[in-house]
Amino acid sequence: MDAQKIPATVITGFLGAGKTTLVRNLLATAEGKRIALIINEFGDLGVDGEVLAGCGDETCTEDDIVELTNGCICCTVADDFIPTITKLLESDRKPDHIVIETSGLALPQPLVAAFNWPQIREQVTVDGVVTVVDAAAVADGRFAHDHDAVQEQREADESLDHESPLEELFEDQITCADMIVLNKTDLILKEQLGGVEEAVRGATSRKVKLIHSAEAKAPSAEILLGLGVGSESDIDARKSHHELHHEDGHEHDHDEFESFVVEGGPIADINGFTQALSDLIATNDILRAKGFVEVAGKPMRLVVQAVGNRVNTYFDRAWGADETRSSRLVLIGLHGFDEGGSLDDARALLG
């Protein structure tokens, strides 16, 4: 990797894998490096950007954070990412390192390829692509890696595609990785770990470094930064399903997903709210819920992060004196997940 170029790290991973927690810890352990963050949020509310802006570290001031909320970064490279990275390079205070947290729905390949654009490649290089994987989700069989079984299902039911879009997305994120962070290993049994590793490694033909992580103990900047790969120069070896199937007319899109913002008032009981949200997710086609909640009688804002029926909450900072206290959640689910009244039930949780 050219030492004269600004290194950029791409953090990718499926919904709820733990990307934001990893980035927060990266910032906290950056040891004075000035890090610029580009965050690609899927949905109408930039929750992750607000979480990171409230971390209080010198390396993640609000001036160093850019949110791209116009859609999946892999689909808006020319319109959003290129102008954003160009603006960073034209700044008088250039960063020491750029960290890009993609949406959970993003293909990393088009983003990495964008670093070969003439106006970027002379000044920035991809230090490495870090893919965060939810070990507990893989252990639960969320992704089907048995292609023979998938083929049998397709032959038995002509209405099925040749492959699940979610599985393709998972495999594409693994294929593009230089390092895989197998996260939430504390949520699975030791005897399950080998099978999870095998499933993840089996998602790509490339040899990729794999490390373990518990959500409460994410890898530090020392581990994640400075890989020195120059991933953009190796992009042809990381082709996505979209690229491989392009001649067959397949197109990468997110029509199977929908995102809604639910707003409301304060909650009285955190445990009761957490259980009710978990039940709501478990009984509806909701992939992810995240946001902020006002707790009655509490001076601090409660952050909510949920994937599957696992709900995590923590207080991140005090409400500002001139800030309107409120509760806001982003719900991300499969297309049509509101048909059963999911949003009405979610609104009821927030009063």
N, C-alpha and C positions, 0 to 999 in steps of 0.2 A: 504494500500500500504506500502511495506517495505521501511522505511526511509533510509536504507543503500544503496538502489539501485538508480541509476541515472534515473530520470523520463524522459519519452519521450512523446511528444504530436504529434499525427498524424493529419495533416490538409488535408482533402479531400473535394471533391466537383466537380460538373460538370464543363465543359469548360466555362470559363468566369464568374464564380460565384463571383470571387473576392478574391481568396486565397492569391495571392501575395500581394495585398493591406493589407490584414489582417496580414500577416506575417511581413510586413514592420512596421506596427504600433506596433505589438507585440515586435519587436526588439527595437523600439524607446522608449518603456515603460518598458523595462526589468529591470531597476534600478540596473544596474551593474552586473547582472547575465551573466556568460559566456555561450552563447548559441551556440551549433553546429547545423548547418543546413544541412539537406540532401534533395536535390531537385531532383525530378524525372521529367525530361522534356520529353514530347512527341514530337519528331521531330529532325531535324538535327542541330538545332541552339538553344543553351541554353540561351534563352532570359531571363527567370526569374532569373537565377543565376546571370547574369550580372546586372540586375536591383538591386538585393539585395546586390551584392558586391559593388555597387556604392552608397549605402545609407549613408556611412560615419560614422556609429555608431560603437563604440568600441566593441559592442556585435556581430557585423557581419563583421569582417574582412575577407579578402579572404581566410585566412588560416583555418577559421572555417566553410567554405562552401564546400560541396561535391555535385557535380552534377552526376546523373545517367542518361545518355543519350542513353542507349542501348535498350530502350523499356520500356513498362509498368512495373512498379515495382512489381506488383502482379504476373507477369509472369517470373520475373528474380530474385526472392528472393534469391535462393541459389547462383546464379552466381554473383550478384551485391550487394544486400543489406547486406547479412551476412558478406562478407569480409569487407564492408565499416564500419559497426557498430563495427566489431571486431577491426579494425584499430583504431577507435576512443577510444575504451576501453584500447588499449595498449599504447596510447599516454601519455606522461609525464604530459600534461596539459589537464586532463579530463574535460569535460564540466559540468556545473551545471545542464544543461537541454538540451535535444536533441529535435529539431523540425523537423519533416519530412513533406514536402509538396509533396503530390503525384500528378501524372499526373491526368488531368481531366477524363482520361479514365480508371483509376485504380480501381480495387476492393480492398477495404481496408482490407477485411477479411484475405487473405493470409499473408498480411504484419503484422497484429496484431498477427496472429497465430505464425509467425516466432519468436516472443519474448518468446515463450516457448521452443525454441531450447536450448539444454544444455549449449552451450558456451555463451548464451546471458542471459538466465533467472536468473542467479545468480547475475548479475550486473546491469541489466536494466529492467524497468517495464514501461508499457504504462500508463502514467498519465491520458490520456483520448484521445478519438477520437472526433475531431471537424469537423463537416460537414458544409460547406458553401453552401447556396442555393440562387440562383438568384430569388428573389421574383417576379420581373417583368416578368421573363420568365415563371414562374409557373402561374402568373396571365393571361398570354397570351395563356395558354393552351398547352405549349410545351410538357408536359407529360400527357398521358392519364391514369388516375387512376381508371376510370370506367371499371372494368374487364368484366362486362356484355357486355358493348358496344364493347370491344375488341374481346370478344368471338363471338358476332354477326357478326363482320367484318370478322373474320376468317372463320366462317361458310358460309358467303356469297361469299368469295373469297378463294379458296383452296390454292392459291399461297402464302397467308399470313401466317407468323408464328403465334404460339399461343400467342406470346407477343412481343412487340417491344424491341430490344436489348437496346435502349437508356432508355426506361422506366425501364427495369430491372436494369440497371446500377444505375440509379437515386435511385431506391428503395433500392438497396444493400448499397449504401453510407448512406442513411438515417438509415437503419436497424443497421448498425455498429456504429452509432454515440452515444456518451455520451452527447454531446451538439450540437445543431443545431443553426448556425448563419443565420438567415433569413436576407440576405443582400439586399441592394438596395430598401429598403422599401420606400425611398423618391421618387421612380419612379412609384409608384402605388397610386391609390386613397385610402383614409382611408376605404371606404366601401368595397374595395377589400381585405383588409388585413385578415379579418376573413376567407374568402374562401381559401386564400393561406395557412393560418395556418392549416385549416382543411385538405387540400390536402396533405400537408407535413406530418402531424401527421398520416394521413391515409395510408401512405406508409410503416408503420411498426406497429407491434403489441407491440413493446417495448415502455415504457414510457421514453421519452427523454426530457431533459431541452431545451427550445427554447428561444432564445433572438433575438431582432431586431437590425438591423444595417443599417446605410446609408453608402454608399461607402466612403464618405468624413469623416466619423466618425466611424472608425472600433473599435471593442472591444480591450481593453488593455490587457497586459500580466497578470495583476492582476485578470482579469476575465477568461482568457483562460488557464492559467497555474495553477497548484496546485489543479486539480480536484481530484487527489488521487484515481482513480477508480481501476487501475490494470486490464485494459480491457482484457488482454490476458487470464486471469483466467475465463472469462465469454464468451469465443469465441463461445462455442457451442450454445449460445442463440442468435447469430448474423449471422446465416448461410445465405449465398448468394444464389441467384437463381442457380448459377452454381453448388453449393453443393447440393441443393435440387433436381436439375434435373439431377445430374450426372449419376444416374442409367438409365436414358433414353438416354444417349449418348450425351447430350448437352455439348459443350465445350466453354469456355470463350476465345474469341479472338477479335482482333481489325481489322479483314479483311475488315470491312465496312468503315474504316477510312483511309485517306491518308494525308500525310503531305509533304509540299513543301516549300523550301526556295526561295524567290525572292529577288534579289539584284539589286541595281541601284545607281543612282547619287542623287544629292540634289533636293529638291522641292523648289519652289518659294513662294507658297501660302498655308499656313497651313489650312485655312478654305476650300479652294478649294480641297485640297488633302483629307481632312476629309470627305467632301461630296461625292467625287468621290469614296472613299473606301467604304463608307456606301452604295452607290448605287450598287457597285460591289458585296458586300456581299448579298444585298437584292435580287439580280437577279441571284445568283448562289448558289449552294449547299455548301456554305462556313460556317462552324460552328464558326470558330475563326480566328482572325488575330492578330498578335502581333509582336513587333520588335522595331527597332530603325530607325529613319529617320534623315538625314542631311538636315538642313534648310539653304538655301543660305543666307549668311550674318550674321548668328547667331553663336555665339561661343559655344553654348551648344547643347547637343544631345537631340532629341525629342523622347520620349518613346510613342509607339502606342499600345493600348490595345483595342481590338474590339470583341464584341460578338453580334450575331444577326446583326442588322444594327446600333447598338449604338457604336460609336467610341469615346474613351477617349484619350487625348494626354496631356503630360506635359514634361517640360524640367527637366531632373534629374541631369545632371552634365556637366561640360565643357569637350570638347574633349581634350585628352591628346596631348602634344606637339609632341610625337613620335607615335601617333595613326593615322591610316589611316581613314579618314572621309569617310563614306559611308552610304547607306540606305539598310537595310535588314529586310524583313518581313517573318514570318512563317505563312503559310496558312494551316489550318486544315479543312478538309471537308469530306463528304461522298465519298465512293469509286467511282471513275469516274467523280469527279466534274470538272476535267480539260477538259472533252470532249467538252464543249461548248466554249473553248478558255479563260477560267477564268484566267489562268496564264499569257497569253499574255496581257490581259487587266490589270492585276496587275503589270506586268513589265512596262507597259506604264505609270502607275502612278508614277513610280520611274525614269522616263526618260529612 
